[in-house]
């Protein structure tokens, strides 16, 4: 672990319990370690073993941004394309809105990253 200002870069070692999820494998294939930036509320110092926590409501909001917004955009694009341009334009409109939703998600991610709202917190030095 290293400390920079009010934040800590925490090395997480994935255990056997993590093997079924596989989410981290998309970011660091073949590695058991993952570096996570976290708010250092516990005042941990470099080399400490710490416990992390993330607000469950923030996890749900982030999941909605990533999964919900694109699905809603897909449906809205289909309905608007069909209603305004005719049946032949429903699928292209849906795909266009779907693609635009990823631009929106990208910008939401950048804005949320600047505010640090979706970062885990170091709650305890073990």
Buried (B, 14 or more C-beta within 10 A) or exposed (E): BEBEEEBBBBEBEBEEEBEEEEEBBEEEEEEEEBEBBBBBEBEBEEEBEBBBEBEEEBEEBBEEBEEBBBEBBBEBBBBBBBEEEEEEBBEEBBBBBBEEBEEEBEEBBEEBEEEEEBBBBBBBBE
